[in-house]
């Protein structure tokens, strides 16, 4: 059986290009996460904890009738 020729330069170029895209997407995702974290922390620090919100509410048991 004859093996197909492998274009190693094309394969390496495709790997490099895909890695560039993956790195760019990762950087964008990390930047968005950091921005959202800052917004969440700013919102939490500006609000005082609400005591009514901290207590879990009790749910009524369903009636068996």
CHARMM internal coordinates of N, CA and C (Angstrom, degrees):
IC EDIT
DIST 1 N 1 CA 1.4430
DIST 1 CA 1 C 1.5302
ANGL 1 N 1 CA 1 C 110.07
DIST 1 C 2 N 1.3054
ANGL 1 CA 1 C 2 N 116.80
DIHE 1 N 1 CA 1 C 2 N 140.92
DIST 2 N 2 CA 1.4559
ANGL 1 C 2 N 2 CA 122.09
DIHE 1 CA 1 C 2 N 2 CA -178.09
DIST 2 CA 2 C 1.5250
ANGL 2 N 2 CA 2 C 108.34
DIHE 1 C 2 N 2 CA 2 C -99.08
DIST 2 C 3 N 1.3294
ANGL 2 CA 2 C 3 N 114.65
DIHE 2 N 2 CA 2 C 3 N 129.49
DIST 3 N 3 CA 1.4718
ANGL 2 C 3 N 3 CA 118.95
DIHE 2 CA 2 C 3 N 3 CA 178.54
DIST 3 CA 3 C 1.5209
ANGL 3 N 3 CA 3 C 110.06
DIHE 2 C 3 N 3 CA 3 C -80.64
DIST 3 C 4 N 1.3076
ANGL 3 CA 3 C 4 N 115.59
DIHE 3 N 3 CA 3 C 4 N 144.26
DIST 4 N 4 CA 1.4593
ANGL 3 C 4 N 4 CA 120.73
DIHE 3 CA 3 C 4 N 4 CA 179.24
DIST 4 CA 4 C 1.5223
ANGL 4 N 4 CA 4 C 109.21
DIHE 3 C 4 N 4 CA 4 C -72.01
DIST 4 C 5 N 1.3169
ANGL 4 CA 4 C 5 N 115.74
DIHE 4 N 4 CA 4 C 5 N 147.40
DIST 5 N 5 CA 1.4594
ANGL 4 C 5 N 5 CA 119.75
DIHE 4 CA 4 C 5 N 5 CA 177.61
DIST 5 CA 5 C 1.5292
ANGL 5 N 5 CA 5 C 108.98
DIHE 4 C 5 N 5 CA 5 C -70.25
DIST 5 C 6 N 1.3063
ANGL 5 CA 5 C 6 N 115.10
DIHE 5 N 5 CA 5 C 6 N 138.67
DIST 6 N 6 CA 1.4530
ANGL 5 C 6 N 6 CA 120.54
DIHE 5 CA 5 C 6 N 6 CA 178.56
DIST 6 CA 6 C 1.5151
ANGL 6 N 6 CA 6 C 108.01
DIHE 5 C 6 N 6 CA 6 C -109.08
DIST 6 C 7 N 1.2981
ANGL 6 CA 6 C 7 N 115.39
DIHE 6 N 6 CA 6 C 7 N 123.90
DIST 7 N 7 CA 1.4602
ANGL 6 C 7 N 7 CA 120.41
DIHE 6 CA 6 C 7 N 7 CA 178.12
DIST 7 CA 7 C 1.5234
ANGL 7 N 7 CA 7 C 107.64
DIHE 6 C 7 N 7 CA 7 C -84.55
DIST 7 C 8 N 1.3315
ANGL 7 CA 7 C 8 N 116.63
DIHE 7 N 7 CA 7 C 8 N 91.92
DIST 8 N 8 CA 1.4623
ANGL 7 C 8 N 8 CA 120.73
DIHE 7 CA 7 C 8 N 8 CA -174.50
DIST 8 CA 8 C 1.5200
ANGL 8 N 8 CA 8 C 111.90
DIHE 7 C 8 N 8 CA 8 C -67.28
DIST 8 C 9 N 1.3165
ANGL 8 CA 8 C 9 N 117.68
DIHE 8 N 8 CA 8 C 9 N -34.56
DIST 9 N 9 CA 1.4673
ANGL 8 C 9 N 9 CA 119.57
DIHE 8 CA 8 C 9 N 9 CA 179.42
DIST 9 CA 9 C 1.5244
ANGL 9 N 9 CA 9 C 110.58
DIHE 8 C 9 N 9 CA 9 C -65.68
DIST 9 C 10 N 1.3149
ANGL 9 CA 9 C 10 N 116.20
DIHE 9 N 9 CA 9 C 10 N -42.17
DIST 10 N 10 CA 1.4724
ANGL 9 C 10 N 10 CA 119.71
DIHE 9 CA 9 C 10 N 10 CA 178.54
DIST 10 CA 10 C 1.5241
ANGL 10 N 10 CA 10 C 110.33
DIHE 9 C 10 N 10 CA 10 C -64.98
DIST 10 C 11 N 1.3293
ANGL 10 CA 10 C 11 N 116.21
DIHE 10 N 10 CA 10 C 11 N -40.56
DIST 11 N 11 CA 1.4638
ANGL 10 C 11 N 11 CA 121.06
DIHE 10 CA 10 C 11 N 11 CA 179.48
DIST 11 CA 11 C 1.5275
ANGL 11 N 11 CA 11 C 110.84
DIHE 10 C 11 N 11 CA 11 C -63.79
DIST 11 C 12 N 1.3301
ANGL 11 CA 11 C 12 N 116.23
DIHE 11 N 11 CA 11 C 12 N -45.32
DIST 12 N 12 CA 1.4675
ANGL 11 C 12 N 12 CA 120.23
DIHE 11 CA 11 C 12 N 12 CA 179.44
DIST 12 CA 12 C 1.5233
ANGL 12 N 12 CA 12 C 111.43
DIHE 11 C 12 N 12 CA 12 C -64.83
DIST 12 C 13 N 1.3287
ANGL 12 CA 12 C 13 N 116.86
DIHE 12 N 12 CA 12 C 13 N -39.42
DIST 13 N 13 CA 1.4718
ANGL 12 C 13 N 13 CA 120.51
DIHE 12 CA 12 C 13 N 13 CA 178.39
DIST 13 CA 13 C 1.5317
ANGL 13 N 13 CA 13 C 110.26
DIHE 12 C 13 N 13 CA 13 C -64.33
DIST 13 C 14 N 1.3166
ANGL 13 CA 13 C 14 N 116.81
DIHE 13 N 13 CA 13 C 14 N -41.88
DIST 14 N 14 CA 1.4660
ANGL 13 C 14 N 14 CA 120.25
DIHE 13 CA 13 C 14 N 14 CA 178.77
DIST 14 CA 14 C 1.5267
ANGL 14 N 14 CA 14 C 110.65
DIHE 13 C 14 N 14 CA 14 C -63.91
DIST 14 C 15 N 1.3129
ANGL 14 CA 14 C 15 N 116.55
DIHE 14 N 14 CA 14 C 15 N -39.95
DIST 15 N 15 CA 1.4687
ANGL 14 C 15 N 15 CA 119.82
DIHE 14 CA 14 C 15 N 15 CA 178.21
DIST 15 CA 15 C 1.5255
ANGL 15 N 15 CA 15 C 111.16
DIHE 14 C 15 N 15 CA 15 C -64.14
DIST 15 C 16 N 1.3394
ANGL 15 CA 15 C 16 N 116.13
DIHE 15 N 15 CA 15 C 16 N -42.29
DIST 16 N 16 CA 1.4717
ANGL 15 C 16 N 16 CA 119.77
DIHE 15 CA 15 C 16 N 16 CA 178.69
DIST 16 CA 16 C 1.5285
ANGL 16 N 16 CA 16 C 111.09
DIHE 15 C 16 N 16 CA 16 C -63.08
DIST 16 C 17 N 1.3216
ANGL 16 CA 16 C 17 N 116.10
DIHE 16 N 16 CA 16 C 17 N -45.76
DIST 17 N 17 CA 1.4678
ANGL 16 C 17 N 17 CA 120.27
DIHE 16 CA 16 C 17 N 17 CA -178.98
DIST 17 CA 17 C 1.5301
ANGL 17 N 17 CA 17 C 111.28
DIHE 16 C 17 N 17 CA 17 C -63.79
DIST 17 C 18 N 1.3140
ANGL 17 CA 17 C 18 N 116.19
DIHE 17 N 17 CA 17 C 18 N -42.51
DIST 18 N 18 CA 1.4660
ANGL 17 C 18 N 18 CA 118.85
DIHE 17 CA 17 C 18 N 18 CA 179.92
DIST 18 CA 18 C 1.5237
ANGL 18 N 18 CA 18 C 110.79
DIHE 17 C 18 N 18 CA 18 C -67.16
DIST 18 C 19 N 1.3349
ANGL 18 CA 18 C 19 N 117.79
DIHE 18 N 18 CA 18 C 19 N -35.08
DIST 19 N 19 CA 1.4611
ANGL 18 C 19 N 19 CA 120.41
DIHE 18 CA 18 C 19 N 19 CA 178.24
DIST 19 CA 19 C 1.5195
ANGL 19 N 19 CA 19 C 110.82
DIHE 18 C 19 N 19 CA 19 C -66.75
DIST 19 C 20 N 1.3316
ANGL 19 CA 19 C 20 N 116.75
DIHE 19 N 19 CA 19 C 20 N -36.05
DIST 20 N 20 CA 1.4643
ANGL 19 C 20 N 20 CA 120.33
DIHE 19 CA 19 C 20 N 20 CA 176.88
DIST 20 CA 20 C 1.5306
ANGL 20 N 20 CA 20 C 110.10
DIHE 19 C 20 N 20 CA 20 C -62.26
DIST 20 C 21 N 1.3236
ANGL 20 CA 20 C 21 N 116.49
DIHE 20 N 20 CA 20 C 21 N -43.89
DIST 21 N 21 CA 1.4657
ANGL 20 C 21 N 21 CA 120.85
DIHE 20 CA 20 C 21 N 21 CA 179.48
DIST 21 CA 21 C 1.5231
ANGL 21 N 21 CA 21 C 110.61
DIHE 20 C 21 N 21 CA 21 C -65.39
DIST 21 C 22 N 1.3210
ANGL 21 CA 21 C 22 N 116.71
DIHE 21 N 21 CA 21 C 22 N -44.00
DIST 22 N 22 CA 1.4699
ANGL 21 C 22 N 22 CA 121.00
DIHE 21 CA 21 C 22 N 22 CA 179.87
DIST 22 CA 22 C 1.5256
ANGL 22 N 22 CA 22 C 110.29
DIHE 21 C 22 N 22 CA 22 C -61.28
DIST 22 C 23 N 1.3386
ANGL 22 CA 22 C 23 N 117.04
DIHE 22 N 22 CA 22 C 23 N -43.96
DIST 23 N 23 CA 1.4624
ANGL 22 C 23 N 23 CA 120.66
DIHE 22 CA 22 C 23 N 23 CA 179.21
DIST 23 CA 23 C 1.5209
ANGL 23 N 23 CA 23 C 111.81
DIHE 22 C 23 N 23 CA 23 C -63.77
DIST 23 C 24 N 1.3362
ANGL 23 CA 23 C 24 N 116.73
DIHE 23 N 23 CA 23 C 24 N -40.10
DIST 24 N 24 CA 1.4669
ANGL 23 C 24 N 24 CA 120.20
DIHE 23 CA 23 C 24 N 24 CA 179.02
DIST 24 CA 24 C 1.5282
ANGL 24 N 24 CA 24 C 110.88
DIHE 23 C 24 N 24 CA 24 C -65.29
DIST 24 C 25 N 1.3353
ANGL 24 CA 24 C 25 N 116.80
DIHE 24 N 24 CA 24 C 25 N -41.82
DIST 25 N 25 CA 1.4656
ANGL 24 C 25 N 25 CA 120.28
DIHE 24 CA 24 C 25 N 25 CA 178.48
DIST 25 CA 25 C 1.5245
ANGL 25 N 25 CA 25 C 110.57
DIHE 24 C 25 N 25 CA 25 C -64.78
DIST 25 C 26 N 1.3206
ANGL 25 CA 25 C 26 N 117.66
DIHE 25 N 25 CA 25 C 26 N -40.69
DIST 26 N 26 CA 1.4614
ANGL 25 C 26 N 26 CA 121.30
DIHE 25 CA 25 C 26 N 26 CA 179.28
DIST 26 CA 26 C 1.5255
ANGL 26 N 26 CA 26 C 110.82
DIHE 25 C 26 N 26 CA 26 C -63.61
DIST 26 C 27 N 1.3362
ANGL 26 CA 26 C 27 N 116.69
DIHE 26 N 26 CA 26 C 27 N -43.11
DIST 27 N 27 CA 1.4634
ANGL 26 C 27 N 27 CA 120.46
DIHE 26 CA 26 C 27 N 27 CA 179.10
DIST 27 CA 27 C 1.5265
ANGL 27 N 27 CA 27 C 110.91
DIHE 26 C 27 N 27 CA 27 C -63.42
DIST 27 C 28 N 1.3245
ANGL 27 CA 27 C 28 N 116.91
DIHE 27 N 27 CA 27 C 28 N -41.57
DIST 28 N 28 CA 1.4657
ANGL 27 C 28 N 28 CA 120.19
DIHE 27 CA 27 C 28 N 28 CA 178.65
DIST 28 CA 28 C 1.5252
ANGL 28 N 28 CA 28 C 110.92
DIHE 27 C 28 N 28 CA 28 C -64.65
DIST 28 C 29 N 1.3367
ANGL 28 CA 28 C 29 N 116.74
DIHE 28 N 28 CA 28 C 29 N -41.28
DIST 29 N 29 CA 1.4602
ANGL 28 C 29 N 29 CA 120.98
DIHE 28 CA 28 C 29 N 29 CA 179.49
DIST 29 CA 29 C 1.5244
ANGL 29 N 29 CA 29 C 110.85
DIHE 28 C 29 N 29 CA 29 C -65.03
DIST 29 C 30 N 1.3377
ANGL 29 CA 29 C 30 N 117.53
DIHE 29 N 29 CA 29 C 30 N -42.56
DIST 30 N 30 CA 1.4594
ANGL 29 C 30 N 30 CA 120.64
DIHE 29 CA 29 C 30 N 30 CA 179.35
DIST 30 CA 30 C 1.5225
ANGL 30 N 30 CA 30 C 111.45
DIHE 29 C 30 N 30 CA 30 C -66.70
DIST 30 C 31 N 1.3273
ANGL 30 CA 30 C 31 N 117.24
DIHE 30 N 30 CA 30 C 31 N -37.12
DIST 31 N 31 CA 1.4637
ANGL 30 C 31 N 31 CA 120.79
DIHE 30 CA 30 C 31 N 31 CA 177.47
DIST 31 CA 31 C 1.5273
ANGL 31 N 31 CA 31 C 110.71
DIHE 30 C 31 N 31 CA 31 C -65.04
DIST 31 C 32 N 1.3238
ANGL 31 CA 31 C 32 N 116.31
DIHE 31 N 31 CA 31 C 32 N -42.31
DIST 32 N 32 CA 1.4674
ANGL 31 C 32 N 32 CA 120.33
DIHE 31 CA 31 C 32 N 32 CA 178.97
DIST 32 CA 32 C 1.5283
ANGL 32 N 32 CA 32 C 110.28
DIHE 31 C 32 N 32 CA 32 C -64.64
DIST 32 C 33 N 1.3246
ANGL 32 CA 32 C 33 N 116.51
DIHE 32 N 32 CA 32 C 33 N -42.44
DIST 33 N 33 CA 1.4620
ANGL 32 C 33 N 33 CA 120.55
DIHE 32 CA 32 C 33 N 33 CA 179.06
DIST 33 CA 33 C 1.5278
ANGL 33 N 33 CA 33 C 110.79
DIHE 32 C 33 N 33 CA 33 C -61.55
DIST 33 C 34 N 1.3247
ANGL 33 CA 33 C 34 N 116.78
DIHE 33 N 33 CA 33 C 34 N -44.02
DIST 34 N 34 CA 1.4625
ANGL 33 C 34 N 34 CA 120.77
DIHE 33 CA 33 C 34 N 34 CA 179.27
DIST 34 CA 34 C 1.5294
ANGL 34 N 34 CA 34 C 110.79
DIHE 33 C 34 N 34 CA 34 C -63.55
DIST 34 C 35 N 1.3329
ANGL 34 CA 34 C 35 N 116.31
DIHE 34 N 34 CA 34 C 35 N -41.02
DIST 35 N 35 CA 1.4730
ANGL 34 C 35 N 35 CA 119.96
DIHE 34 CA 34 C 35 N 35 CA 179.65
DIST 35 CA 35 C 1.5210
ANGL 35 N 35 CA 35 C 111.12
DIHE 34 C 35 N 35 CA 35 C -64.72
DIST 35 C 36 N 1.3293
ANGL 35 CA 35 C 36 N 116.55
DIHE 35 N 35 CA 35 C 36 N -44.22
DIST 36 N 36 CA 1.4611
ANGL 35 C 36 N 36 CA 119.87
DIHE 35 CA 35 C 36 N 36 CA 179.84
DIST 36 CA 36 C 1.5265
ANGL 36 N 36 CA 36 C 111.45
DIHE 35 C 36 N 36 CA 36 C -67.30
DIST 36 C 37 N 1.3264
ANGL 36 CA 36 C 37 N 116.89
DIHE 36 N 36 CA 36 C 37 N -35.47
DIST 37 N 37 CA 1.4665
ANGL 36 C 37 N 37 CA 120.55
DIHE 36 CA 36 C 37 N 37 CA 177.70
DIST 37 CA 37 C 1.5230
ANGL 37 N 37 CA 37 C 110.25
DIHE 36 C 37 N 37 CA 37 C -63.63
DIST 37 C 38 N 1.3418
ANGL 37 CA 37 C 38 N 116.20
DIHE 37 N 37 CA 37 C 38 N -43.66
DIST 38 N 38 CA 1.4615
ANGL 37 C 38 N 38 CA 119.83
DIHE 37 CA 37 C 38 N 38 CA 178.23
DIST 38 CA 38 C 1.5280
ANGL 38 N 38 CA 38 C 111.25
DIHE 37 C 38 N 38 CA 38 C -62.17
DIST 38 C 39 N 1.3280
ANGL 38 CA 38 C 39 N 116.66
DIHE 38 N 38 CA 38 C 39 N -42.21
DIST 39 N 39 CA 1.4612
ANGL 38 C 39 N 39 CA 119.82
DIHE 38 CA 38 C 39 N 39 CA 178.32
DIST 39 CA 39 C 1.5217
ANGL 39 N 39 CA 39 C 111.40
DIHE 38 C 39 N 39 CA 39 C -63.24
DIST 39 C 40 N 1.3389
ANGL 39 CA 39 C 40 N 116.80
DIHE 39 N 39 CA 39 C 40 N -42.35
DIST 40 N 40 CA 1.4612
ANGL 39 C 40 N 40 CA 120.84
DIHE 39 CA 39 C 40 N 40 CA 179.76
DIST 40 CA 40 C 1.5280
ANGL 40 N 40 CA 40 C 110.95
DIHE 39 C 40 N 40 CA 40 C -64.33
DIST 40 C 41 N 1.3355
ANGL 40 CA 40 C 41 N 117.19
DIHE 40 N 40 CA 40 C 41 N -44.34
DIST 41 N 41 CA 1.4601
ANGL 40 C 41 N 41 CA 120.49
DIHE 40 CA 40 C 41 N 41 CA 179.85
DIST 41 CA 41 C 1.5221
ANGL 41 N 41 CA 41 C 111.34
DIHE 40 C 41 N 41 CA 41 C -65.88
DIST 41 C 42 N 1.3202
ANGL 41 CA 41 C 42 N 116.85
DIHE 41 N 41 CA 41 C 42 N -37.45
DIST 42 N 42 CA 1.4643
ANGL 41 C 42 N 42 CA 120.18
DIHE 41 CA 41 C 42 N 42 CA 177.61
DIST 42 CA 42 C 1.5197
ANGL 42 N 42 CA 42 C 110.45
DIHE 41 C 42 N 42 CA 42 C -65.87
DIST 42 C 43 N 1.3140
ANGL 42 CA 42 C 43 N 117.18
DIHE 42 N 42 CA 42 C 43 N -40.12
DIST 43 N 43 CA 1.4642
ANGL 42 C 43 N 43 CA 120.63
DIHE 42 CA 42 C 43 N 43 CA 179.41
DIST 43 CA 43 C 1.5292
ANGL 43 N 43 CA 43 C 110.80
DIHE 42 C 43 N 43 CA 43 C -67.97
DIST 43 C 44 N 1.3196
ANGL 43 CA 43 C 44 N 116.31
DIHE 43 N 43 CA 43 C 44 N -38.43
DIST 44 N 44 CA 1.4714
ANGL 43 C 44 N 44 CA 119.60
DIHE 43 CA 43 C 44 N 44 CA 179.89
DIST 44 CA 44 C 1.5197
ANGL 44 N 44 CA 44 C 111.25
DIHE 43 C 44 N 44 CA 44 C -69.40
DIST 44 C 45 N 1.3233
ANGL 44 CA 44 C 45 N 117.49
DIHE 44 N 44 CA 44 C 45 N -37.91
DIST 45 N 45 CA 1.4581
ANGL 44 C 45 N 45 CA 119.90
DIHE 44 CA 44 C 45 N 45 CA -178.23
DIST 45 CA 45 C 1.5245
ANGL 45 N 45 CA 45 C 111.70
DIHE 44 C 45 N 45 CA 45 C -73.31
DIST 45 C 46 N 1.3373
ANGL 45 CA 45 C 46 N 117.28
DIHE 45 N 45 CA 45 C 46 N -25.99
DIST 46 N 46 CA 1.4616
ANGL 45 C 46 N 46 CA 119.73
DIHE 45 CA 45 C 46 N 46 CA -179.46
DIST 46 CA 46 C 1.5292
ANGL 46 N 46 CA 46 C 112.07
DIHE 45 C 46 N 46 CA 46 C -80.36
DIST 46 C 47 N 1.3297
ANGL 46 CA 46 C 47 N 117.09
DIHE 46 N 46 CA 46 C 47 N -19.15
DIST 47 N 47 CA 1.4648
ANGL 46 C 47 N 47 CA 120.65
DIHE 46 CA 46 C 47 N 47 CA -179.72
DIST 47 CA 47 C 1.5230
ANGL 47 N 47 CA 47 C 109.65
DIHE 46 C 47 N 47 CA 47 C -101.09
DIST 47 C 48 N 1.3259
ANGL 47 CA 47 C 48 N 115.19
DIHE 47 N 47 CA 47 C 48 N 139.05
DIST 48 N 48 CA 1.4560
ANGL 47 C 48 N 48 CA 118.90
DIHE 47 CA 47 C 48 N 48 CA 172.76
DIST 48 CA 48 C 1.5196
ANGL 48 N 48 CA 48 C 107.44
DIHE 47 C 48 N 48 CA 48 C -83.63
DIST 48 C 49 N 1.3109
ANGL 48 CA 48 C 49 N 117.23
DIHE 48 N 48 CA 48 C 49 N 146.23
DIST 49 N 49 CA 1.4656
ANGL 48 C 49 N 49 CA 118.12
DIHE 48 CA 48 C 49 N 49 CA 179.12
DIST 49 CA 49 C 1.5270
ANGL 49 N 49 CA 49 C 111.17
DIHE 48 C 49 N 49 CA 49 C -63.16
DIST 49 C 50 N 1.2885
ANGL 49 CA 49 C 50 N 115.54
DIHE 49 N 49 CA 49 C 50 N 132.59
DIST 50 N 50 CA 1.4563
ANGL 49 C 50 N 50 CA 122.19
DIHE 49 CA 49 C 50 N 50 CA -179.01
DIST 50 CA 50 C 1.5379
ANGL 50 N 50 CA 50 C 107.70
DIHE 49 C 50 N 50 CA 50 C -91.06
DIST 50 C 51 N 1.3371
ANGL 50 CA 50 C 51 N 118.65
DIHE 50 N 50 CA 50 C 51 N 115.96
DIST 51 N 51 CA 1.4715
ANGL 50 C 51 N 51 CA 119.70
DIHE 50 CA 50 C 51 N 51 CA -176.77
DIST 51 CA 51 C 1.5283
ANGL 51 N 51 CA 51 C 113.30
DIHE 50 C 51 N 51 CA 51 C -60.23
DIST 51 C 52 N 1.3202
ANGL 51 CA 51 C 52 N 117.65
DIHE 51 N 51 CA 51 C 52 N -33.07
DIST 52 N 52 CA 1.4638
ANGL 51 C 52 N 52 CA 119.97
DIHE 51 CA 51 C 52 N 52 CA 179.30
DIST 52 CA 52 C 1.5244
ANGL 52 N 52 CA 52 C 110.37
DIHE 51 C 52 N 52 CA 52 C -68.03
DIST 52 C 53 N 1.2863
ANGL 52 CA 52 C 53 N 116.78
DIHE 52 N 52 CA 52 C 53 N -29.69
DIST 53 N 53 CA 1.4544
ANGL 52 C 53 N 53 CA 120.81
DIHE 52 CA 52 C 53 N 53 CA -178.13
DIST 53 CA 53 C 1.5225
ANGL 53 N 53 CA 53 C 111.41
DIHE 52 C 53 N 53 CA 53 C -78.61
DIST 53 C 54 N 1.3108
ANGL 53 CA 53 C 54 N 117.39
DIHE 53 N 53 CA 53 C 54 N -25.56
DIST 54 N 54 CA 1.4534
ANGL 53 C 54 N 54 CA 121.00
DIHE 53 CA 53 C 54 N 54 CA -177.62
DIST 54 CA 54 C 1.5239
ANGL 54 N 54 CA 54 C 112.21
DIHE 53 C 54 N 54 CA 54 C -75.46
DIST 54 C 55 N 1.3449
ANGL 54 CA 54 C 55 N 116.89
DIHE 54 N 54 CA 54 C 55 N -31.38
DIST 55 N 55 CA 1.4536
ANGL 54 C 55 N 55 CA 119.66
DIHE 54 CA 54 C 55 N 55 CA -178.91
DIST 55 CA 55 C 1.5223
ANGL 55 N 55 CA 55 C 110.37
DIHE 54 C 55 N 55 CA 55 C -80.38
DIST 55 C 56 N 1.3088
ANGL 55 CA 55 C 56 N 117.39
DIHE 55 N 55 CA 55 C 56 N 132.59
DIST 56 N 56 CA 1.4682
ANGL 55 C 56 N 56 CA 118.37
DIHE 55 CA 55 C 56 N 56 CA 176.51
DIST 56 CA 56 C 1.5295
ANGL 56 N 56 CA 56 C 109.54
DIHE 55 C 56 N 56 CA 56 C -71.78
DIST 56 C 57 N 1.2995
ANGL 56 CA 56 C 57 N 116.04
DIHE 56 N 56 CA 56 C 57 N 141.56
DIST 57 N 57 CA 1.4554
ANGL 56 C 57 N 57 CA 120.10
DIHE 56 CA 56 C 57 N 57 CA 179.43
DIST 57 CA 57 C 1.5277
ANGL 57 N 57 CA 57 C 109.29
DIHE 56 C 57 N 57 CA 57 C -82.07
DIST 57 C 58 N 1.3169
ANGL 57 CA 57 C 58 N 115.76
DIHE 57 N 57 CA 57 C 58 N 145.41
DIST 58 N 58 CA 1.4618
ANGL 57 C 58 N 58 CA 119.83
DIHE 57 CA 57 C 58 N 58 CA 179.22
DIST 58 CA 58 C 1.5149
ANGL 58 N 58 CA 58 C 108.77
DIHE 57 C 58 N 58 CA 58 C -89.56
DIST 58 C 59 N 1.2897
ANGL 58 CA 58 C 59 N 113.93
DIHE 58 N 58 CA 58 C 59 N 134.70
DIST 59 N 59 CA 1.4612
ANGL 58 C 59 N 59 CA 119.21
DIHE 58 CA 58 C 59 N 59 CA 179.09
DIST 59 CA 59 C 1.5179
ANGL 59 N 59 CA 59 C 108.34
DIHE 58 C 59 N 59 CA 59 C -95.51
DIST 59 C 60 N 1.3045
ANGL 59 CA 59 C 60 N 115.31
DIHE 59 N 59 CA 59 C 60 N 140.42
DIST 60 N 60 CA 1.4609
ANGL 59 C 60 N 60 CA 119.74
DIHE 59 CA 59 C 60 N 60 CA 179.28
DIST 60 CA 60 C 1.5218
ANGL 60 N 60 CA 60 C 109.13
DIHE 59 C 60 N 60 CA 60 C -74.76
DIST 60 C 61 N 1.3047
ANGL 60 CA 60 C 61 N 114.47
DIHE 60 N 60 CA 60 C 61 N 144.48
DIST 61 N 61 CA 1.4519
ANGL 60 C 61 N 61 CA 118.89
DIHE 60 CA 60 C 61 N 61 CA 176.38
DIST 61 CA 61 C 1.5228
ANGL 61 N 61 CA 61 C 108.61
DIHE 60 C 61 N 61 CA 61 C -72.99
DIST 61 C 62 N 1.3077
ANGL 61 CA 61 C 62 N 118.65
DIHE 61 N 61 CA 61 C 62 N 139.81
DIST 62 N 62 CA 1.4557
ANGL 61 C 62 N 62 CA 120.25
DIHE 61 CA 61 C 62 N 62 CA -179.94
DIST 62 CA 62 C 1.5409
ANGL 62 N 62 CA 62 C 110.58
DIHE 61 C 62 N 62 CA 62 C -66.90
DIST 62 C 63 N 1.3002
ANGL 62 CA 62 C 63 N 114.87
DIHE 62 N 62 CA 62 C 63 N 141.53
DIST 63 N 63 CA 1.4591
ANGL 62 C 63 N 63 CA 119.13
DIHE 62 CA 62 C 63 N 63 CA -179.59
DIST 63 CA 63 C 1.5290
ANGL 63 N 63 CA 63 C 109.82
DIHE 62 C 63 N 63 CA 63 C -72.20
DIST 63 C 64 N 1.3184
ANGL 63 CA 63 C 64 N 115.69
DIHE 63 N 63 CA 63 C 64 N 147.75
DIST 64 N 64 CA 1.4792
ANGL 63 C 64 N 64 CA 120.28
DIHE 63 CA 63 C 64 N 64 CA -178.07
DIST 64 CA 64 C 1.5245
ANGL 64 N 64 CA 64 C 110.80
DIHE 63 C 64 N 64 CA 64 C -99.98
DIST 64 C 65 N 1.2848
ANGL 64 CA 64 C 65 N 117.52
DIHE 64 N 64 CA 64 C 65 N 28.01
DIST 65 N 65 CA 1.4643
ANGL 64 C 65 N 65 CA 118.98
DIHE 64 CA 64 C 65 N 65 CA -173.94
DIST 65 CA 65 C 1.4262
ANGL 65 N 65 CA 65 C 115.35
DIHE 64 C 65 N 65 CA 65 C -105.45
END
COOR INIT
IC SEED 1 N 1 CA 1 C
IC BUILD
